[in-house]
Amino acid sequence: MKRWVRLLAALCAAVFLGTGALADEQWRFAVDGDRMIVDEGVQVIGYVGELMEDDQSQLVQAQLDMLDLNVVRELVLPDSLQMIGGSAGYRLGTEELTIPEGVWYMGGYCFEYSSLKRIYLPSTLREVSAFSFGDCDELEEIIVAADNPWLMSEDGVLYSKDGGTLICYPAGKQALHYDVKPGVHTIEQYAFFENDHLRTISLPLGLHTIQRGAFSSCGRLEAAHLPLTLKNVGMYAFSDCVSLERINLPEDIEVIATQDERDSWQQWQGTDIRNSILRNTPLLAGKGAVQSGGNADGEPELVMRSRYGILNPENARDLVTIYEQPSTQSRKQGSFACGSTVQLQDYEDGWYRVYWRQDQDEGSGEGYVQAELVEVAQTGESLFAYAGVRVKDGGVQFKNNGPCVLPYDEPLRAIPKGTTLHYERTEGQWAVVAFYDEESYAAWGYLYPSELIYTREYTGDSDRYGVVVSDDARDRLNMRATPSKNGEKLGKYFSGTQVKILGEEGDWYHVWVDFQEGYMMKEFVQEVLQEAR
């Protein structure tokens, strides 16, 4: 409903702007191409709720929050601005934004689903939280004015000024490992929420509190080293970390929860509340794993947040069976090829509950697959950011019914020759692209990496990167210890995996991936060059 309201408002605003008339004095901005300038005198953008009730007559608000700002590449905010509320920059298209001096408050989800990669915060800002940057999946850096007395940033991460509290680690920050800086005693609620790049995290001696949901839904997090000084951990601190394999969580840890939360957990889950810390992680397998819970109305609640997995048996030519229940004795729902992409919905005692796309008429199937046969798919760029993609041979058929399409499904449509593609993201083993078709309608396509030629964003560095490509979605490329087919196998990698190229030896690239070096055949690695400046 919320999005329909926004869409309707955006359409109305487009009519008003096109005629040069404003239907309401609250539409206080001007648009010049892809540049939007908010009028001087505006003090509030977005929803600020109860903060406005007492002073609403004195505060002038621009209702940018009602618009789809995807086309805006530059947003200029006035010096009069004081508060930025929820949805103020919904789907904002700009990659950088400077918040002007005078702004003291940022609410929750200010720039949800935006393209922001870098945001500059003023010296006057004092009320901000990780929620302020909720659903900013591409945000890589938060930069705070040096003279801000309440906040600071280091390496793009937001801290309290005294360095004692880590407030927000951007969801789009692409480091594979992060050392939380010494002196931090508290990690705030949802500080690392939904970062899909981190593999490992080290926490400093002296840390005593990890708040609720701090690392929840970090889908690639494999290991976390917790210090001996840690005493308090909030509910769901590492929930939905579906790749988590190692964590030294103390047995006597104190769970931060109200009595009502403890009673509700016992009623719905029937297990020790400490299980809430690792809810829906493989670490609970065989240890009274938490069952899927419910909301306040007792209705089932999905907790995996649309993560994707790739069916990955040891032998790439073996089929993987999906069962009706989490048991090999239950009815078989079907057998699927290695490389098939499924949607992960829940984790239960060594099994994933999954959806998979059948076709547009039949909808999605549901069942259970053994977790050891699934590789949790990365949902973002880990080593570099794609700048653009184009079809290799000028014409390719694509799937448009979602990323859960199996590799042997029939293509549905064709991308016309010469079409410009816009890389959006990676989902499972698919590259998601957007483009305009022959009738100028926006369309989405789910393509295999082998069908595309990539470029990466210009950084000016001399590093070389590549992406694994294969014409068969079932195939996985071996990385070997030496540049020989007889070399020791160091791992197998699906099409779409990013690698750093360290050098060349004959028909082999010397590469770095997964914290180790090895060799991959050039035939199956496409080097990704930087965009021209």
C-alpha positions in Angstrom: 0.0 0.0 0.0 2.8 2.3 0.9 4.4 2.0 -2.5 1.1 2.5 -4.3 0.7 5.8 -2.4 4.2 6.8 -3.4 3.6 5.9 -7.0 0.4 7.9 -7.2 2.0 10.9 -5.6 4.9 10.6 -8.0 2.6 10.6 -11.0 0.7 13.6 -9.7 4.0 15.4 -9.0 5.2 14.7 -12.5 2.1 16.3 -13.9 2.5 19.4 -11.7 6.2 19.7 -12.5 5.6 19.3 -16.2 3.1 22.2 -16.3 5.2 24.4 -14.0 2.4 24.5 -11.4 2.3 23.2 -7.9 -0.9 21.8 -6.4 0.3 22.2 -2.8 2.7 24.6 -1.3 4.4 21.7 0.4 5.9 20.5 -2.9 8.8 22.9 -2.3 11.5 21.9 -4.8 12.6 22.4 -8.4 13.7 19.9 -10.9 16.3 20.5 -13.6 16.9 17.4 -15.7 18.3 14.9 -13.2 19.1 17.5 -10.6 16.6 18.3 -7.7 17.0 21.4 -5.6 15.0 21.7 -2.4 13.9 25.3 -1.6 15.7 27.4 1.0 13.4 27.7 4.0 12.5 24.0 4.1 13.3 22.5 7.5 12.0 18.9 7.2 12.0 16.2 4.6 10.5 12.8 5.2 8.4 11.4 8.1 9.5 12.6 11.5 6.3 11.5 13.4 5.9 12.8 16.9 8.9 15.2 16.7 6.7 17.4 14.5 3.5 17.4 16.5 4.4 20.3 18.8 6.1 22.5 16.2 4.4 21.5 13.0 3.0 25.0 12.4 6.5 26.4 12.6 8.3 23.8 10.5 8.1 23.8 6.7 8.2 20.4 5.1 9.0 19.3 1.6 7.2 16.0 0.7 10.1 14.4 -1.2 9.3 11.3 0.7 6.2 10.8 -1.5 8.2 10.7 -4.7 10.1 8.0 -6.6 13.5 9.8 -6.8 15.3 7.1 -8.9 15.9 9.6 -11.8 17.6 12.2 -9.4 21.3 12.0 -9.8 22.0 15.2 -7.7 20.0 16.3 -4.7 20.7 19.7 -3.3 19.5 20.3 0.2 19.0 23.8 1.7 20.9 25.3 4.6 17.6 25.7 6.5 17.2 21.9 6.8 16.9 20.6 10.4 15.5 17.1 10.2 15.5 14.2 7.8 12.8 11.6 8.4 11.8 8.2 7.1 11.6 7.6 3.3 12.9 11.1 2.6 15.2 9.8 -0.2 13.2 6.7 -1.1 14.9 5.1 -4.2 17.1 8.2 -4.6 19.3 7.8 -7.6 22.4 9.8 -6.5 25.5 8.0 -5.3 26.8 10.8 -3.1 25.0 13.1 -0.8 26.1 15.9 1.6 23.8 16.6 4.5 24.0 20.3 5.2 25.1 21.9 8.5 22.1 22.5 10.8 20.6 19.1 10.4 20.5 17.5 13.9 18.2 14.6 13.4 18.0 11.6 11.0 15.1 9.1 11.5 14.8 5.5 10.4 15.1 4.4 6.8 15.8 7.9 5.5 17.2 6.7 2.1 15.8 3.2 1.7 16.4 1.4 -1.6 18.6 4.4 -2.8 21.7 4.2 -4.9 23.8 6.0 -2.2 27.4 4.8 -1.9 28.8 7.7 0.1 27.1 10.1 2.6 28.7 13.1 4.4 27.2 14.0 7.8 27.5 17.5 9.3 29.0 18.7 12.6 25.5 19.4 13.9 24.1 15.9 13.6 23.5 14.3 17.0 20.6 11.9 16.6 21.3 9.0 14.2 21.3 5.2 14.3 21.9 2.2 12.1 18.2 2.4 11.2 18.8 5.7 9.6 20.7 3.8 6.9 18.3 0.9 6.7 17.9 -0.7 3.3 20.8 1.4 1.9 22.2 -1.8 0.4 24.8 0.0 -1.7 26.1 2.4 0.9 29.9 1.9 1.3 31.0 4.9 3.3 29.7 7.2 6.1 31.9 10.2 6.5 31.4 12.6 9.5 32.6 16.2 9.8 35.8 16.2 11.9 34.3 18.8 14.4 31.1 16.9 15.1 31.1 16.6 19.0 28.8 13.5 19.1 29.9 11.3 16.1 33.0 10.2 14.2 33.8 7.9 11.3 36.7 5.7 10.6 37.3 3.8 7.4 33.7 4.7 6.4 32.2 3.1 9.6 30.1 5.2 12.0 31.1 5.4 15.7 30.2 7.6 18.7 32.7 10.4 19.2 34.4 8.7 22.1 35.0 5.6 20.0 33.2 3.4 22.5 30.1 2.5 20.4 30.0 1.2 16.9 26.8 2.6 15.4 26.6 1.5 11.8 28.8 -0.6 9.4 27.5 0.2 5.9 25.6 -2.7 4.2 27.4 -2.0 1.0 31.0 -1.9 2.4 32.8 -4.6 0.5 35.6 -5.7 2.9 35.8 -9.5 3.4 37.1 -9.1 7.0 36.8 -6.3 9.5 38.6 -5.6 12.8 36.4 -3.5 15.1 38.7 -0.8 16.4 40.1 -1.1 20.0 38.2 0.8 22.6 34.7 -0.2 21.4 32.6 -1.5 24.3 29.2 -1.6 22.6 28.0 -2.6 19.2 24.6 -1.0 18.6 21.4 -2.6 17.4 21.5 -3.9 13.8 24.9 -2.2 13.2 26.0 -4.7 10.6 22.5 -5.7 9.4 22.4 -7.4 6.0 26.0 -6.8 5.0 26.5 -9.5 2.4 30.3 -9.1 2.0 31.9 -9.8 5.4 33.2 -13.3 5.8 35.0 -12.9 9.2 34.9 -10.3 12.0 37.3 -9.7 15.0 36.0 -7.9 18.1 38.3 -6.2 20.5 39.2 -7.0 24.1 37.0 -4.7 26.3 33.8 -5.2 24.3 31.1 -6.1 26.7 27.8 -5.6 24.8 26.4 -6.6 21.4 22.9 -5.3 21.0 19.9 -6.9 19.4 20.3 -8.0 15.8 23.8 -6.4 15.5 25.0 -9.0 12.9 21.7 -10.4 11.8 21.3 -11.4 8.1 25.0 -11.1 7.3 24.6 -13.9 4.8 28.3 -14.5 4.1 29.6 -14.3 7.6 31.5 -17.5 8.3 33.3 -16.8 11.6 33.2 -14.4 14.5 35.8 -14.2 17.3 34.2 -12.9 20.5 36.5 -11.5 23.3 36.5 -12.9 26.9 35.2 -9.5 28.1 31.8 -10.0 26.3 29.0 -10.2 28.9 25.7 -9.2 27.2 24.3 -10.2 23.8 20.9 -9.1 22.4 18.3 -11.4 20.9 18.9 -12.2 17.2 22.5 -10.8 17.4 23.7 -13.4 14.8 20.3 -14.6 13.5 20.0 -15.6 9.8 23.8 -15.7 9.4 23.2 -18.7 7.2 26.9 -19.3 6.5 28.1 -19.0 10.1 30.3 -22.0 11.0 32.5 -20.8 13.9 31.8 -18.6 16.9 33.0 -18.8 20.5 29.8 -17.9 22.2 30.2 -18.3 26.0 27.8 -20.6 27.8 27.1 -18.1 30.6 26.3 -15.2 28.3 23.5 -12.9 29.4 20.8 -12.4 26.8 19.4 -8.8 26.6 15.6 -9.2 26.6 12.6 -8.0 28.4 10.5 -10.4 30.4 7.7 -10.2 27.8 10.2 -11.2 25.1 11.4 -14.1 27.3 7.9 -15.3 27.9 7.0 -15.0 24.2 10.1 -16.9 23.2 9.3 -19.7 25.6 5.7 -19.8 24.3 6.5 -19.8 20.6 9.8 -21.6 20.5 10.0 -23.8 23.6 13.8 -23.5 23.8 16.5 -21.7 25.8 16.4 -18.0 24.9 20.1 -18.2 24.2 19.1 -19.9 21.0 17.6 -16.6 19.8 21.2 -15.3 19.4 21.9 -17.8 16.7 18.4 -18.3 15.3 18.4 -19.8 11.8 22.1 -20.5 11.6 23.8 -23.9 10.9 25.4 -23.7 14.4 22.1 -24.7 16.0 22.0 -28.0 14.0 21.6 -30.8 16.5 21.4 -28.4 19.5 17.7 -27.9 19.8 17.5 -25.8 16.7 14.9 -23.0 16.9 11.8 -23.7 14.9 10.3 -21.0 12.6 8.5 -18.6 14.8 5.4 -16.4 14.3 4.3 -12.8 14.5 2.1 -11.2 17.1 -1.0 -12.8 15.4 0.6 -16.3 15.6 1.0 -16.4 11.8 4.2 -18.0 10.3 7.0 -15.6 9.8 9.7 -15.9 7.1 13.1 -15.1 8.6 15.6 -15.7 5.8 14.9 -12.4 4.0 15.0 -13.8 0.5 18.5 -15.3 0.5 19.5 -17.5 -2.4 21.3 -20.8 -2.5 22.8 -22.8 -5.3 22.3 -26.6 -5.3 25.8 -28.0 -5.0 26.4 -31.7 -4.7 30.0 -33.0 -4.6 29.6 -34.5 -8.1 28.3 -31.8 -10.4 26.5 -34.3 -12.5 24.5 -35.7 -9.6 20.9 -34.5 -9.0 19.8 -33.0 -5.7 16.5 -34.1 -4.2 14.1 -31.7 -2.5 11.7 -33.4 0.0 8.3 -32.5 1.3 9.5 -32.5 4.9 13.0 -32.3 6.5 13.6 -36.0 6.2 14.9 -38.3 3.5 11.9 -40.6 4.3 9.3 -38.0 3.3 7.9 -37.7 -0.2 10.2 -36.4 -2.9 9.2 -33.1 -4.5 11.7 -33.4 -7.3 15.3 -33.9 -8.3 17.3 -30.9 -9.6 20.5 -30.2 -11.3 23.7 -28.9 -9.8 23.7 -25.1 -10.2 20.0 -24.7 -9.8 19.1 -21.5 -7.8 16.6 -21.7 -5.0 15.3 -19.2 -2.5 16.2 -20.0 1.2 13.3 -19.5 3.6 14.3 -21.2 6.8 16.8 -23.4 8.5 16.0 -26.4 10.6 18.3 -29.1 12.0 20.6 -29.4 9.0 17.9 -28.6 6.4 16.9 -25.5 4.4 13.3 -24.9 3.6 13.3 -23.6 0.0 11.2 -22.2 -2.7 11.9 -22.7 -6.4 10.3 -21.1 -9.4 8.5 -23.6 -11.6 6.9 -21.4 -14.3 4.7 -18.3 -14.4 1.5 -20.4 -14.4 2.4 -22.9 -11.7 4.1 -20.4 -9.3 6.7 -21.7 -6.8 7.3 -25.1 -5.3 8.3 -25.5 -1.7 10.2 -28.2 0.1 13.3 -29.1 2.1 16.9 -29.8 1.0 19.9 -30.9 3.1 22.0 -27.9 4.0 25.2 -29.7 3.0 24.0 -29.8 -0.6 23.4 -26.0 -0.8 25.9 -23.2 -1.2 24.6 -19.9 0.2 24.8 -17.5 -2.7 26.5 -14.1 -2.5 24.1 -11.2 -3.2 26.5 -8.5 -4.1 30.0 -7.7 -5.3 32.7 -8.8 -3.0 35.9 -7.7 -4.8 34.8 -4.9 -7.1 31.7 -3.2 -8.3 30.3 -3.8 -11.8 29.9 -0.6 -13.8 28.1 -2.0 -16.8 27.3 -5.1 -18.8 26.6 -5.9 -22.4 25.5 -9.0 -24.3 28.4 -10.8 -25.9 26.9 -11.5 -29.3 24.3 -8.8 -29.5 21.3 -11.1 -28.9 20.5 -13.3 -26.0 17.3 -14.9 -24.5 16.7 -14.3 -20.8 14.5 -15.4 -18.0 12.1 -12.8 -16.5 10.2 -14.8 -14.0 12.6 -14.4 -11.1 16.0 -15.6 -10.0 14.7 -19.0 -8.8 14.6 -20.3 -12.4 16.3 -23.6 -12.9 19.0 -23.8 -15.5 17.1 -26.1 -17.8 13.9 -24.0 -17.9 13.1 -22.6 -21.4 14.0 -18.9 -22.0 11.0 -16.6 -22.2 12.1 -13.5 -24.2 14.9 -12.2 -26.2 16.9 -9.0 -25.6 17.1 -7.1 -29.0 20.5 -6.6 -30.6 22.2 -3.4 -29.5 20.2 -3.0 -26.3 22.0 -1.2 -23.5 21.9 -3.1 -20.3 22.1 -1.7 -16.7 23.7 -4.0 -14.1 21.5 -4.0 -11.0 22.8 -6.8 -8.7 23.7 -10.4 -8.3 21.2 -12.9 -7.0 22.3 -16.5 -6.6 24.1 -17.5 -9.8 22.3 -14.8 -11.9 23.3 -11.3 -13.0 20.2 -9.1 -12.8 20.0 -6.5 -15.5 17.5 -3.8 -16.4 16.8 -2.4 -19.9 14.1 -0.9 -22.1 12.5 -3.3 -24.6 11.3 -2.4 -28.1 8.2 -0.8 -26.8 10.2 1.3 -24.4 8.9 -0.6 -21.4 11.3 -1.2 -18.5 12.1 -4.9 -18.2 14.2 -7.1 -16.0 16.4 -9.9 -17.1 18.1 -12.7 -15.2 21.2 -13.7 -17.2 24.1 -16.1 -16.7 27.5 -14.5 -16.4 28.7 -16.4 -19.4 26.3 -14.4 -21.6 27.7 -11.0 -20.7 30.8 -8.8 -21.0 31.4 -6.8 -17.8 33.2 -3.6 -16.9 34.0 -2.4 -13.4 33.9 1.0 -11.9 36.9 3.3 -12.6 39.1 3.4 -9.5 42.4 4.3 -11.1 44.2 1.4 -9.5 46.4 -1.1 -11.3 44.7 -4.2 -9.8 43.3 -6.8 -12.1 40.0 -8.7 -11.5 38.0 -11.3 -13.3 34.8 -13.3 -13.1 34.4 -17.1 -13.5 32.2 -17.9 -16.5 30.9 -21.2 -17.9 28.3 -22.0 -20.5 26.9 -24.8 -18.4 25.4 -23.7 -15.1 26.2 -27.0 -13.5 29.9 -26.6 -14.0 32.3 -25.4 -11.2 35.8 -24.2 -12.0 38.6 -25.9 -10.0 41.2 -23.7 -8.4 44.5 -25.6 -8.2 47.7 -25.2 -6.2 49.8 -25.2 -9.3 49.1 -24.2 -13.0 48.4 -27.8 -14.0 45.3 -29.9 -14.4 47.1 -32.4 -12.1 47.6 -29.7 -9.4 46.0 -30.1 -5.9 42.4 -28.9 -5.9 41.9 -25.9 -3.6 38.2 -25.3 -4.3 35.4 -25.3 -6.8 33.7 -22.1 -7.9 30.4 -21.4 -9.8 30.0 -19.1 -12.7 29.8 -15.5 -11.4 32.5 -15.8 -8.7 34.8 -12.8 -8.6 38.5 -13.3 -8.4 41.6 -11.1 -8.1 44.1 -11.8 -10.9 47.7 -11.7 -9.5 49.5 -12.8 -12.7 49.6 -15.2 -15.6 51.4 -18.5 -16.4 50.7 -19.8 -19.8 47.0 -20.8 -20.1 46.5 -20.1 -16.4 45.7 -17.1 -14.2 47.3 -16.8 -10.8 44.3 -15.7 -8.7 43.2 -14.8 -5.1 39.8 -15.8 -3.8 38.4 -17.0 -0.5 41.5 -15.8 1.4 43.8 -18.1 -0.6 45.9 -18.1 -3.8 45.7 -20.6 -6.6 45.4 -21.1 -10.4 42.4 -21.1 -12.7 42.3 -21.8 -16.4 42.1 -18.6 -18.5 39.5 -20.2 -20.7 36.9 -19.9 -17.9 37.8 -16.5 -16.4 36.8 -13.3 -18.0 39.0 -10.3 -17.1 36.8 -7.4 -16.0 38.4 -4.1 -17.2 37.8 -0.6 -15.7 35.4 1.8 -17.4 37.0 4.6 -19.3 37.3 7.7 -17.2 
